Amino acid sequence: MTVNALYRDDFYLSTAEAVVTAIHEDGGIELDQTCFYATSGGQPGDTGFLERGDGSRIMLGQTKHGPIKDIIIHVPLENQPLPIVGEKLVLHIDWARRYKLMRMHTACHLLSVVCPYPITGAAVGEDESRVDFDMSETIDKDEVTARMMALVNENHPVFVRWITDEELIANPGIVKSKNVRPPIGLGRVSLVCIGEDSAIDSQPCGGTHVSETQEVGAIHIAKIEKKGKENRRFRIRFGVPTDEN
């Protein structure tokens, strides 16, 4: 059943009410609506719990998509009780984890501004993220860090603008990823924009992000690795650089 993915319109929504619409043989739970982000685009799915009417909890180990993007499956940890179809639940995201992922995902966008090269891969993590670029140039990680932190400290707004599938197809240049194209077929595509009137950046992305760059906090490039003749892997970590990182 098609789900109303509430996070697409409100990244800060950490709790919501929902009704169970299906239970899979493996225990996966479908709901009529959800604030849980499903694994996609290099960002891990949300964890947290579902609260039942009697106050008991169903702890979730992951959130993932089904065969199509409009199916979202909430996967309980082992030995958790299962609800029944039609049961009303209150959804609770592990907000501390989600917020770190939002900050990190936004940091990845800032890195793509500082390094305007085609992106060949990316993975968002709670403590470290990586972005791979199709580039052969030598670049200093401290310089990249300084330029990213300048964007953080300038506190640019971060917001979503929606365009149609047709607008995306007509403007392929806005896609930074070299190997993965943004999903179409839902009728609309979200552009994550940074800066007034998208002056800093604008790119298709279905992940979750903070609302202003200063929320990212202190970040740095811990390492730049050479992964082939024309591929460089940048590792982003929270905090300020130290001798250990």
N, C-alpha and C positions, 0 to 999 in steps of 0.2 A: 504493500500500500504506500502511495506517495505520502511523504511526511512534510510537515511545515517546519523547515529548518530555521528556527528563530535566530540562531547565531548569525545568519547572513545579514540581518538588519540591525543586530545589537550585539557587538562583541563583548559587552560588559554584563550581559544577562547571565547570572550565575545560578539562578533557580527558576523553576517554572512548573506548572501543573500539566499533566498529560494523562491520556487514557491508553491502555495497552490494546494494540490492534492485532498483534500476532505473536506467537511463541514458536521459535524454530526447534527442530529436533535436537540441536546441539545446545539449546538453552538461550539462544539469542533472542532479544526482546525488541519488538517494533512498537513504536508509539505514534499517536496521531500528530504530535509535535514534540520538538526537542531543542534544548539549548546546548546539547552536547555536540561538539565538533567531531566529525568523523575523519579518520586518517586520510589525508589527501595532500598532494602537492608538496611533499616533503615534511609536512607538519603532522606530528602524532595526534591521534584522537584523544579526546578527553577521558579522564577517569573520574570517579566520584561514587555516588550512591543514589538509589531510588528509595524514597521513603513511602512506606505503605500506610494505610489508614490507621493501623494500630501503633504506629511509631517505629516499627521494626524496619531494618534496612536491608537492601539488596546491594551488595558491593560490586562495583563494575571494574573489570580489568582493562577493557578497551572499548572504543567505539569505532565502527567501521562501516563502509558502504556495502550495500548488497550488489546484485548484478548490475544495477543502474544507480546513478548518483542520487536519485530521488528516493532510494531506500536506505535507511540508516539503521544499523543493528547495534544494540547495546549488549555487550557480552559480559555476563556476570563472572566473578571469580569462581573457582571450584567450590562445590558444596554449599552454594548459596540457594536459598529458597527461590521459587519462581512464582510470579504473579499469574493471574488468569486473564484471559481476554476480556476486556471491558472494565478491568480494575482501574481505579483512579490512583495515580501516584504523584508524588512531589519530587522533582528532579533537583539534585544538588551536585554541581560541578566541584571538583577539587580546584578551587579558585586560585590558590597560591601557585599550583603547577601551571594552570592555564595562563595566568598573568605573566609568568616567566616566559612561556612560549610566545605570547603576544609581543613581549618586549624583544625577544630574540628574532622573531619573524620580521618585525619592523627594522631591526638592525641589519638583517640580510638585504632589505630593500635599500637602506642607506649605503651599504657596501656596493650595491649595483649602480648607485649614482656616482660614487667615487671611482669605481672601476667600470667604465661603460663598454664592456665587452660582452659578447654573447655568452649566456649562461649554459653550461653543459650538464650541470647537476647541482643539487642542493639538498640539505637535510637540516631541519630545525630541531634543536635539542634544548633541554632545560638548562644545561650548563655550558654547552658548546654547540655551535652550529658550523656547518661548512657550506661554502659556495664554490663551485668549480667554474672557471672561466676559460673560454677559448682564446688564449693569449700566449705570446712568446716573450713579451717584454719583461725586463727585470724591474721590480718595483719594491720600494722599501716599506716594510710593514709598519714602522713607526710613523712614516708619512701618511699611510692609509689610515692608521688609527687617529692621527691628529685631524685629518679631514673629516672622518666620520664623527668625531667628538664635536667638531665645529657645527655640524648639522644638528647634533643632539642639543647642544647648548643654545643654538639659535631658536629652538623651540618652535619648529614649524608645525602647523596643523596637519593631521593625517585623517583622511576621510575617504569614503567610498562613493564612487559615481557609477551608475549603472548604464550600460549601453546594450544595444540589441546584438544578437548573433550576427546579423547582417552588417552592422557597423564594424564589428571586429574583423569579419572577413574582408571588408573593404579597406581596413587599415592594418595590414599585417605587420607594419613597422613598429607598432607599439608593443609587440611581444618580444621580450628579452631572451626567453629560453630558446636555445638552439634546437633541442631534441624533443621537447614536450610542448604540445600545443594546448592552450586553454580549452577546457571542455565546453562544447556548445551543444545545443539541443534542449536546454531548459528555457530558451526564449530570451534570456538576458545574461550578461556577463558583468562581473564586478571589476571595476578599475580601482586599484588602491592608489590614491593621490596624495602627494606630499607637497606642502607649500600652498600659499594663497594662489588660487586659480591654477593649481597643479604645476606651479612654477618650478619645483624641484624635481618631481618625478610623477609618472603615471604609467601603471602597467597592470595588465590583467592578473588577478590573483584571488583565489577563493579562501585564503587563510584568514586568521584573526590577527588584528593589529591594535596597538594603542592609539589614542586619539591625538597625541602630540609628541614630538620627538624627544622632549626632555624626559618623558616617562621611561624611555629606554634605559637611562642611567649610564653609568660608566661601562664602557666596552672597549675591547682592544683586539687587534689581530695578533693571536698568539703564535701563528706559524703560517708560512706560505710554502707549500710543497709543490715540487715539479712532478706532474703526473703525465709524462709524455712530452714530446717536442713542443706542442702548442696547447698545453693544458696546465693551469695553475690552480691549486686548491688552497683556499683561504679559510683558516679556522678562527672563528669569532668566539671570544669568551667574555663573561662579565668581569667587571673590576678593572683595575689599572694594571699595566704590565709590571711584572716582577722578573727577577733573574731566573725563576723557575718556569715562567711561561712566556 
